[in-house]
Each structure stands twice: as structure tokens, then as C-alpha cells.
Amino acid sequence: MFFARRPPPEAIERFLRESRELPLSYPSPGILATGIARPHHLDEIVVPIGRGPRDLERACGALRSWAHFDLGWVELFPAHAPIDAGTTVAVLIRHLGFWSLNGCRVVYNLTADEGASRFGFAYGTLTNHAESGEELFEVFLDATSGSVMYRIRAISWPQAMLARVGRPIVRALQARFRTDSADAMRRPARCDQSGAGIGR
């Protein structure tokens, strides 16, 4: 859903309430594992965000609190939604002079066992999202280097007409999201190194 200006809180709440009743906009969860070919776009970024078990623990906490969406031009509603499968969220995005609200649902989680070296979750788009597809957010400890890595893996294709017409802009925004999200995930480790705590 597109807006000429930032939607008021009541509009966001109404959108979120309606989103909870909507289905996914694609056949079934898990499409990231099926290797769907073009014309769907498969995007991935894997970057170091810290080092060692302590930073991994912080990164897991950051994912749980959706810190990877704390970007300024992207907002999540509810702000600290649980990442349990079945949770519905609304993503508010500020574009070039306009706004959009997009419905998503958490579709699965990676391991959350104590001492695990990998953690994350994926969400899928609902029928009121401008795109169709699935996105995975994951942190893991690289056994070779000891680095904590952050991975975004996404597959998507346009659903709304504006997303089709403005495909180059959409692709640029998707790339910007991946870069900004990685920067957001580095903040907890940077804050801890400065002695300021993680700030969340």
C-alpha cells in the first residue's frame, strides 16, 4: 500500500490488523531452499559483524529485537515483534518522496538452542506487499576465522504494478537495505568495544 506522506498510527495499526488475516503471496514457505531460477531475483550478502561467542550472542539478541531494521528509512510494526513462526509484521518504507506499507509473516526459525553457532529466521511476503518472496536473516560463527557473520538471503519478484514499473528503483532500494542492515548489525559489537554497551 502506497502513501503520499507518512501514514498516521491508526492507519498503520489498521493495516497490521488486516494483514494478520492475509495469506502469503507465494505458494509455500521455504522457497529459498528450492533454487528457483530467473526471472526471480536471488540476492545474498554475507558480511563479518563481530568476532567470537560474545559477539554472536549479541548478534542473536539484535536479530530477536529486529535491530537489522533500525535504519531510519525502514520501520517495523510492532517495533519488537516476536520472531516466532506465524508472527505478522508491517514494514514501513520511505521511498523517493512517498511511503509504502508492506505485510510480512515469519515463516520459520533456525536453531535457537543454547550454544548453537547459527541463529536466524525468515519471513515471507503477504498479498498486500509490493513484492512477492522470502527473506532470511541469519548470524553464525565461522569456525575457521572465528568471525561472526551476518547473512541476508532473499528471493523476490514484483507483485504491485508500481513495483513492476519502478523495478530499477526497487532493486536499488533492496541493495541499500542489505548494506544498511549489515551496518545496523555491526553496532552492538562497536558499542561494546567502546565500553558503551549495546544500547538496546
One Martini backbone bead per residue (centre of mass of N, CA, C, O) as a GRO file, in nm:
protein
  200
    1MET     BB    1   0.095   0.037   0.024
    2PHE     BB    2   0.053   0.372  -0.079
    3PHE     BB    3   0.199   0.703   0.010
    4ALA     BB    4   0.247   1.051   0.015
    5ARG     BB    5   0.261   1.005   0.330
    6ARG     BB    6   0.286   0.945   0.638
    7PRO     BB    7   0.125   0.731   0.814
    8PRO     BB    8  -0.076   0.700   1.058
    9PRO     BB    9  -0.112   0.500   1.328
   10GLU     BB   10  -0.403   0.397   1.253
   11ALA     BB   11  -0.322   0.292   0.969
   12ILE     BB   12  -0.108   0.090   1.063
   13GLU     BB   13  -0.292  -0.077   1.248
   14ARG     BB   14  -0.495  -0.159   1.031
   15PHE     BB   15  -0.296  -0.300   0.845
   16LEU     BB   16  -0.202  -0.511   1.052
   17ARG     BB   17  -0.476  -0.636   1.111
   18GLU     BB   18  -0.531  -0.724   0.814
   19SER     BB   19  -0.270  -0.897   0.771
   20ARG     BB   20  -0.345  -1.139   0.967
   21GLU     BB   21  -0.561  -1.248   0.731
   22LEU     BB   22  -0.337  -1.307   0.532
   23PRO     BB   23  -0.167  -1.449   0.287
   24LEU     BB   24   0.062  -1.557   0.113
   25SER     BB   25   0.218  -1.465  -0.214
   26TYR     BB   26   0.303  -1.770  -0.204
   27PRO     BB   27   0.278  -2.103  -0.188
   28SER     BB   28   0.545  -2.166   0.013
   29PRO     BB   29   0.754  -2.223   0.242
   30GLY     BB   30   1.106  -2.245   0.137
   31ILE     BB   31   1.211  -2.117  -0.144
   32LEU     BB   32   1.519  -2.078  -0.082
   33ALA     BB   33   1.569  -2.408  -0.112
   34THR     BB   34   1.479  -2.451  -0.436
   35GLY     BB   35   1.617  -2.278  -0.667
   36ILE     BB   36   1.492  -2.048  -0.812
   37ALA     BB   37   1.471  -1.911  -1.111
   38ARG     BB   38   1.453  -1.719  -1.338
   39PRO     BB   39   1.309  -1.401  -1.285
   40HIS     BB   40   1.403  -1.439  -1.011
   41HIS     BB   41   1.563  -1.288  -0.735
   42LEU     BB   42   1.882  -1.369  -0.601
   43ASP     BB   43   1.999  -1.260  -0.283
   44GLU     BB   44   2.331  -1.189  -0.126
   45ILE     BB   45   2.478  -1.140   0.208
   46VAL     BB   46   2.815  -1.164   0.359
   47VAL     BB   47   2.917  -1.041   0.684
   48PRO     BB   48   3.114  -0.905   0.916
   49ILE     BB   49   3.023  -0.818   1.284
   50GLY     BB   50   3.243  -0.997   1.444
   51ARG     BB   51   3.382  -1.179   1.745
   52GLY     BB   52   3.282  -1.443   1.879
   53PRO     BB   53   3.054  -1.545   2.119
   54ARG     BB   54   2.964  -1.265   2.223
   55ASP     BB   55   2.886  -1.149   1.945
   56LEU     BB   56   2.680  -1.367   1.881
   57GLU     BB   57   2.489  -1.305   2.111
   58ARG     BB   58   2.430  -1.016   2.021
   59ALA     BB   59   2.325  -1.087   1.737
   60CYS     BB   60   2.083  -1.250   1.834
   61GLY     BB   61   1.951  -1.014   1.987
   62ALA     BB   62   1.925  -0.828   1.741
   63LEU     BB   63   1.731  -1.007   1.583
   64ARG     BB   64   1.505  -1.028   1.798
   65SER     BB   65   1.482  -0.688   1.784
   66TRP     BB   66   1.522  -0.580   1.487
   67ALA     BB   67   1.796  -0.413   1.430
   68HIS     BB   68   1.805  -0.458   1.106
   69PHE     BB   69   1.557  -0.219   1.094
   70ASP     BB   70   1.738   0.025   1.211
   71LEU     BB   71   1.746   0.281   0.948
   72GLY     BB   72   1.511   0.524   0.929
   73TRP     BB   73   1.366   0.424   0.636
   74VAL     BB   74   1.291   0.178   0.827
   75GLU     BB   75   0.996   0.015   0.970
   76LEU     BB   76   0.855  -0.165   1.248
   77PHE     BB   77   0.539  -0.354   1.295
   78PRO     BB   78   0.599  -0.416   1.562
   79ALA     BB   79   0.896  -0.322   1.691
   80HIS     BB   80   0.912  -0.608   1.895
   81ALA     BB   81   0.856  -0.862   1.753
   82PRO     BB   82   0.826  -1.172   1.740
   83ILE     BB   83   1.009  -1.456   1.575
   84ASP     BB   84   0.782  -1.632   1.542
   85ALA     BB   85   0.605  -1.839   1.383
   86GLY     BB   86   0.330  -1.629   1.253
   87THR     BB   87   0.431  -1.353   1.263
   88THR     BB   88   0.306  -1.028   1.206
   89VAL     BB   89   0.417  -0.761   0.987
   90ALA     BB   90   0.505  -0.414   0.933
   91VAL     BB   91   0.657  -0.234   0.659
   92LEU     BB   92   0.807   0.082   0.660
   93ILE     BB   93   0.875   0.287   0.365
   94ARG     BB   94   1.103   0.528   0.246
   95HIS     BB   95   1.110   0.686  -0.038
   96LEU     BB   96   1.086   0.896  -0.319
   97GLY     BB   97   0.843   1.084  -0.163
   98PHE     BB   98   0.733   0.810  -0.036
   99TRP     BB   99   0.518   0.547   0.093
  100SER     BB  100   0.519   0.208   0.243
  101LEU     BB  101   0.320  -0.084   0.306
  102ASN     BB  102   0.424  -0.417   0.434
  103GLY     BB  103   0.343  -0.752   0.448
  104CYS     BB  104   0.454  -0.998   0.697
  105ARG     BB  105   0.582  -1.341   0.776
  106VAL     BB  106   0.688  -1.565   0.985
  107VAL     BB  107   0.802  -1.900   0.875
  108TYR     BB  108   1.097  -1.944   1.014
  109ASN     BB  109   1.349  -2.110   1.214
  110LEU     BB  110   1.638  -2.133   1.349
  111THR     BB  111   1.835  -2.218   1.574
  112ALA     BB  112   1.805  -2.173   1.958
  113ASP     BB  113   2.020  -2.319   2.090
  114GLU     BB  114   2.230  -2.356   2.326
  115GLY     BB  115   2.542  -2.299   2.168
  116ALA     BB  116   2.483  -2.217   1.899
  117SER     BB  117   2.624  -2.110   1.567
  118ARG     BB  118   2.316  -2.061   1.472
  119PHE     BB  119   2.089  -1.786   1.368
  120GLY     BB  120   1.734  -1.735   1.272
  121PHE     BB  121   1.511  -1.597   1.009
  122ALA     BB  122   1.203  -1.600   0.818
  123TYR     BB  123   1.022  -1.411   0.571
  124GLY     BB  124   0.705  -1.343   0.420
  125THR     BB  125   0.491  -1.240   0.189
  126LEU     BB  126   0.207  -1.072   0.137
  127THR     BB  127  -0.066  -0.956  -0.057
  128ASN     BB  128   0.024  -0.641   0.053
  129HIS     BB  129   0.284  -0.657  -0.107
  130ALA     BB  130   0.494  -0.537  -0.356
  131GLU     BB  131   0.620  -0.812  -0.309
  132SER     BB  132   0.753  -1.136  -0.374
  133GLY     BB  133   0.871  -1.351  -0.102
  134GLU     BB  134   1.190  -1.427   0.065
  135GLU     BB  135   1.365  -1.380   0.394
  136LEU     BB  136   1.692  -1.414   0.535
  137PHE     BB  137   1.815  -1.403   0.879
  138GLU     BB  138   2.166  -1.446   0.974
  139VAL     BB  139   2.380  -1.594   1.225
  140PHE     BB  140   2.738  -1.685   1.246
  141LEU     BB  141   3.009  -1.900   1.321
  142ASP     BB  142   3.323  -1.908   1.204
  143ALA     BB  143   3.537  -2.170   1.249
  144THR     BB  144   3.800  -2.055   1.115
  145SER     BB  145   3.800  -1.729   1.206
  146GLY     BB  146   3.574  -1.636   1.438
  147SER     BB  147   3.358  -1.498   1.289
  148VAL     BB  148   3.080  -1.296   1.267
  149MET     BB  149   2.801  -1.359   1.061
  150TYR     BB  150   2.596  -1.193   0.812
  151ARG     BB  151   2.284  -1.299   0.658
  152ILE     BB  152   2.129  -1.233   0.343
  153ARG     BB  153   1.844  -1.403   0.193
  154ALA     BB  154   1.679  -1.349  -0.129
  155ILE     BB  155   1.352  -1.374  -0.289
  156SER     BB  156   1.212  -1.194  -0.581
  157TRP     BB  157   0.904  -1.030  -0.701
  158PRO     BB  158   0.673  -0.852  -0.849
  159GLN     BB  159   0.332  -0.736  -0.763
  160ALA     BB  160   0.308  -0.450  -0.800
  161MET     BB  161   0.291  -0.217  -1.038
  162LEU     BB  162   0.506  -0.019  -0.925
  163ALA     BB  163   0.725  -0.242  -0.901
  164ARG     BB  164   0.743  -0.294  -1.204
  165VAL     BB  165   0.798  -0.007  -1.314
  166GLY     BB  166   1.023   0.041  -1.061
  167ARG     BB  167   1.255  -0.177  -1.061
  168PRO     BB  168   1.528  -0.024  -1.031
  169ILE     BB  169   1.450   0.105  -0.759
  170VAL     BB  170   1.395  -0.151  -0.602
  171ARG     BB  171   1.680  -0.273  -0.633
  172ALA     BB  172   1.825  -0.037  -0.491
  173LEU     BB  173   1.674  -0.068  -0.217
  174GLN     BB  174   1.762  -0.357  -0.160
  175ALA     BB  175   2.065  -0.297  -0.152
  176ARG     BB  176   2.051  -0.085   0.072
  177PHE     BB  177   1.935  -0.265   0.289
  178ARG     BB  178   2.168  -0.464   0.313
  179THR     BB  179   2.383  -0.256   0.395
  180ASP     BB  180   2.233  -0.120   0.639
  181SER     BB  181   2.183  -0.381   0.798
  182ALA     BB  182   2.479  -0.451   0.846
  183ASP     BB  183   2.545  -0.194   1.003
  184ALA     BB  184   2.339  -0.245   1.233
  185MET     BB  185   2.479  -0.524   1.322
  186ARG     BB  186   2.756  -0.376   1.418
  187ARG     BB  187   2.688  -0.198   1.669
  188PRO     BB  188   2.715  -0.377   1.921
  189ALA     BB  189   3.024  -0.426   1.893
  190ARG     BB  190   3.112  -0.128   1.889
  191CYS     BB  191   2.993  -0.049   2.165
  192ASP     BB  192   3.153  -0.255   2.336
  193GLN     BB  193   3.442  -0.154   2.254
  194SER     BB  194   3.370   0.140   2.389
  195GLY     BB  195   3.195   0.080   2.665
  196ALA     BB  196   2.863   0.136   2.604
  197GLY     BB  197   2.728  -0.091   2.502
  198ILE     BB  198   2.447  -0.188   2.304
  199GLY     BB  199   2.177   0.002   2.332
  200ARG     BB  200   1.907  -0.226   2.376
   0.00000   0.00000   0.00000
